[in-house]
Structure formats: C-alpha cells, structure tokens
Amino acid sequence: MPTNEALQVFYGTIPLMLLVLGAWLRESMLLKDILQRLGNLELSFDRFKDEVRRDLGQIKERLAVLETRAGVIYHN
C-alpha cells in the first residue's frame, strides 16, 4: 500500500497533467486556425490573380482596338 506522501505526489501531478494537456490542446487548435486562415488567404490571392489576369487581357484587347482606330501602334 502506498504511503500518504506517495499519494500526495501522485494526486498532485494530476492538475499539472491537465494543465499541460489543456495548453497543448489550445495551441493545437490555434495552429489549425492559423493554417485555415492562411489557406483562405491563398485562395483569395489566387482568385485576385485570376481577376487581374482576365482584366489585363481585356485592357490589352481594348488598347489594341483603340490603337488600330487611331492608326498608331506603339509597343516596347
């Protein structure tokens, strides 16, 4: 049978283990949240790049039409 001192040490470590487990779970959830936000940011950036690419193509087409109408075509 364990002594009273051994039981105090054993039961004293339970709150410490719960505290460490809680901190680990909180950090784990925080990391998942950060990764999710970075993923959302990446998707938004990809959509933005696609829109810019599409708009740039439209601008080039419009510029070519205007240059053709003006009779002056200048490109670097």
C-alpha positions as CSV (number, residue, x, y, z in Angstrom):
1,M,0.0,0.0,0.0
2,P,1.4,3.4,-1.0
3,T,2.2,5.8,1.8
4,N,0.4,9.1,2.3
5,E,3.3,11.1,0.8
6,A,3.3,9.0,-2.4
7,L,-0.4,9.5,-2.9
8,Q,0.0,13.3,-2.4
9,V,2.7,13.3,-5.1
10,F,0.6,11.2,-7.5
11,Y,-2.6,13.3,-7.0
12,G,-0.6,16.5,-7.1
13,T,0.6,15.7,-10.6
14,I,-3.0,15.3,-12.0
15,P,-3.7,19.0,-12.1
16,L,-0.3,19.6,-13.7
17,M,-1.0,17.0,-16.3
18,L,-4.4,18.5,-17.0
19,L,-2.8,22.0,-17.3
20,V,-0.2,20.7,-19.8
21,L,-2.9,18.9,-21.8
22,G,-5.1,22.0,-21.9
23,A,-2.2,24.2,-23.1
24,W,-1.3,21.6,-25.8
25,L,-4.9,21.4,-27.0
26,R,-5.2,25.2,-27.1
27,E,-2.0,25.5,-29.1
28,S,-3.1,22.8,-31.4
29,M,-6.5,24.5,-32.1
30,L,-4.7,27.8,-32.6
31,L,-2.3,26.3,-35.2
32,K,-5.3,24.7,-37.0
33,D,-7.0,28.1,-37.1
34,I,-3.8,29.8,-38.4
35,L,-3.5,27.2,-41.1
36,Q,-7.1,27.6,-42.1
37,R,-6.7,31.4,-42.3
38,L,-3.6,31.0,-44.4
39,G,-5.4,28.6,-46.8
40,N,-8.3,31.1,-47.1
41,L,-5.8,33.9,-47.8
42,E,-4.1,31.8,-50.5
43,L,-7.5,31.1,-52.2
44,S,-8.4,34.8,-52.1
45,F,-5.0,35.7,-53.6
46,D,-5.4,33.1,-56.4
47,R,-8.9,34.5,-57.2
48,F,-7.4,38.0,-57.3
49,K,-4.6,36.9,-59.6
50,D,-7.1,35.3,-62.0
51,E,-9.2,38.5,-62.0
52,V,-6.2,40.7,-62.7
53,R,-5.1,38.4,-65.5
54,R,-8.5,38.5,-67.0
55,D,-8.8,42.3,-66.7
56,L,-5.3,42.7,-68.1
57,G,-6.3,40.7,-71.2
58,Q,-9.4,42.9,-71.7
59,I,-7.3,46.0,-71.3
60,K,-4.8,44.8,-73.9
61,E,-7.6,44.0,-76.3
62,R,-9.2,47.4,-75.8
63,L,-5.9,49.1,-76.2
64,A,-5.2,47.3,-79.5
65,V,-8.6,48.4,-80.8
66,L,-8.0,52.0,-79.8
67,E,-4.5,52.0,-81.3
68,T,-5.8,50.4,-84.5
69,R,-8.6,53.0,-84.8
70,A,-6.1,55.8,-84.2
71,G,-3.7,54.4,-86.7
72,V,-0.8,54.5,-84.3
73,I,0.6,51.2,-83.0
74,Y,3.4,51.6,-80.5
75,H,4.8,48.7,-78.4
76,N,8.0,48.4,-76.5
